[in-house]
Amino acid sequence: MILLIMQMKVPAEKRLELSQAITGLLGPIRTAEGCLRCDFFHSIEDEQFLCLLEEWDNRKNLEKHMDSNFFRVLRGAMHLLEKPCEIISYRSLQRTGIEEICHPVMSKCIEPCNHEER
């Protein structure tokens, strides 16, 4: 299992626009092959901080999602952000003997873009 966390800070005047764009993508993402969960949150302390949380069954399906039109639309919406979106992803804990190991899959920032792939 892979957990993908997208942390975003949006200017107050763009919050509704970005929230509507992301909310419109939740259904198609949730029904994508391998998607176990897709939820959208805002911070309790500051509603300008948003978080998209996705859970995927394996890396192949996550990569397929990240190459999808839905993810391109999401990247296009990043031009509304105050600063680049931070994406952090993790694999589930695996037991190896008495140790538990958490492997980061990737951690990167997505620069705001105008519907272009970078």
N, C-alpha and C positions, 0 to 999 in steps of 0.2 A: 504494500500500500504506500502511496506517495501523497503527502500533504503539500499543497501549494498555497502560499499566503501572499496576497498582493496588498501592500500597504500604500495608501494614497492620501495626499493632502490636497484638498481642492479649495479654491477661494469661495467664500460664502455665496457670492453672486452666481457661481457656476455649479453649486452643489446639486440643485434640483435637476439641471440638465444632465450632469454626469450620472446621478442616481437613476434617472429615467432610462438612460442609455444602457447602464449595467443591468437594471431590472428587466429590461426587454431581452437580454441575452441569457438570463438564468434558466428559462425553460429549455431552450435548445442545448445549452451546455449540460444541464442535468440529464438529458436523454441521449447524450453522446456515448458512444461505446466506451465502457470502462469508467465512466464517471460514477462515483459512489456518493458524492455529496457536493453541493455547490450552494453556498450561502453568502449573503451580503450584509455587512454590519457597519455601524458608525460608532465612534468612540462615545462613551458616556460623558467624559469630561469635555470633549470638543467635537462637535458634529462635523467639523471640516475634515476630520480624520476618518477615512473610510477603509474598509478591509473586505476583500473578496477572498473567501476561503473555499478551496476546491480539494476534493479527495479523489484520487485515481487509483485504479487497481494495479497498474504497472506503468513503467516508464514509456513503453511503446505507445500506449494510449494517451499518455500525457503529451508526448512529443507530437502525436497526430493532432491532438487538440491545439497545441501551440502553432501548428501549421494550418489550422482551419480558418475559414472565413470569419467565424465568430470571434476568434482571437484577434484577427486583423481589425475587426470593428472595435474591439476593446482597446487595442493599441491606438487606433485612430482617435478614440475618445481621450487619450492621455494628453492631448494638447490643452485640455481644460485644467490640468493640474497646476498647482503652485510650484511643485518641484517634481523631479522624476519619480516614477513609481518604483518602489522596491519590491522585488519578487524573491521570496525565500521558499525553498522546498526541502522536504525531508522524507526519507524512507522510514517506515515503521521500525520500532526497536526490534532487534533480533537477538535471541539468546545464543551465546556461544560459551558453553560451560557455565561459569558463574557470572560472566560479564554480560552486560547489556550494552550494545553499541548503537549509537544513532548516527547514521550517515547522511550528511547533507548531499542532496542531489545537485543543487545549483543555488546560487545566490547572486542576483544581478539587479541592476536598475534599468528600467526602460525609460529612455528619454522621451519627452513628449514628441509626437510626430504627427504629420498631416497625411494620414492614411498611406504612408510609405513604409516599406519594409526596410529595416536597417540591419 
